[in-house]
Amino acid sequence: MTQAIRVEWQKLRRSTVTLTTTALLLVLLPLMAFGLYSVAMEGGTGLLAHKASAFLDGEGWASYLGAVDQIAAVAVFIGAGIVVAWTFGREHADRTFSSLFALPVARGSIAGAKLVVLTGWVTVLSLLLVVASLGLGFVAGVGDLKEGVLLSGLVKLFAVALSGGALSLTMGFVASIGRGYLPAVGVIIVIVAAAQISVLFGTGGWFPYAVPGLIAVSGSEGAPVLSAFQVALVPITAAVGVWLTVHWWQQAEVV
């Protein structure tokens, strides 16, 4: 298992998909949030200014980190989901899946190693996103530093990013049964749309993939209040996805 983890780590860190996704999330995401924050703070009567003002709540660090939260709730799931889909789907796309049957390592262990590496990457990515957002905020002079507001905002950002990353692990199962990464990418798009619709109908708290977005807006005026069980649906869904993925790889046959 240890050797399998090392191999999967080498695959992941050398992947162009992983490097590109990581760079985009750590650089582009905070910049987009700061751009939105800047437009909202400048005011104005334009359509973009009105949308930005409605999108954000408060001012200073609370407003800026709120923008990062809301973008990260969707972007991290999509970005990490693509990486997870590639990690499992490439074995089929590159026609290397059949060769795994000849290895002395059980296929379930290989899937487990992939998931261990991906979990570590998602966790580190979430931490780095917090650091990147904090750094940009300081450099750009977002506003007066209020330790309580800043700490709670950073904790919420980490929770939002980690939740989206955890849910992305379920795309390993989709890519596996779809025998490629493209089916998983399609499912990611459908899930993002379904999450938005569930929130509009007031049932978002019961749809795990909508929970990161609801965490992002928690505390805002009119935002729905999540119960502990609804928040727990995120790790439960991720755990079920992990189990299904490993089980599928243990039982899979060459077709």
Phi, psi and omega in degrees: 000318180298317179295321179296321178296318179298317180296314181294326177295319178297320177297315185293313186287339179265357182286131175297324179299315181293314182297317181294314180298315179300314181297317181296317182291323184278337182253305186290321183299308178297324179295319177298317180296318179293323177298317178296317179298317181298316179298318181293320183287331180286342180074212182109170183248004181289164181298318181296320180296319179295317180295318180296319180295322179288333183286328186252158181228129180088202179210171179065219183299321181299319180290314181298310180293331175296322177294318178299316180304311186291326177286318181296329182302328179261314187295320181294318178298315181294310183297310179294325179298322178294319178296316178297316179298319179294318183302319181269322184287334182295334178298330178271317181297322180271003179058040177254356184297318183296330181289341179294336180292340182270353182282151179285355180264133180299145182297327176297324178291324178296314178298318178298320179296319177301315183291324177296314180296316180295321178298317178297318180296317180297319180295313179295319179301318180297318178295317181293328177295321176298315181295316181297317180294320178296315181297316179296321179298318179292315182297319183277353180064058184301321181170188180295139182276115175244109190305317181296315180295317182296313182297313180296323179293320180290321177297318179295319179300317178297319180296319180296311182295316181293324178296313178297320179294320179297317180293332180295337180298335180293341179290346175295322178291318180297316179294329181288309181288335177276352180051051178162163182276338182297318176302322180292322178298319177298319179294323178301315180298316180296319181295317179299317178295317180296324179297318179296318181294319181297324178293319180299324181273000178080014181248014184301327181297339180261001176249104189310323184287348175267347185297317178304319178295323179287328174295322182299325182259005181299139182093345178281157181295128179084356181286140179294149180265125180273139174276166179298323180293320180296320176295321181293343178298334180294302178295329178296313179298317179298317180296318178297317178298320178296314181297315180298321180296310180297318180297318180297316181294328178291327186259352188296151176236158177284127178232000000 
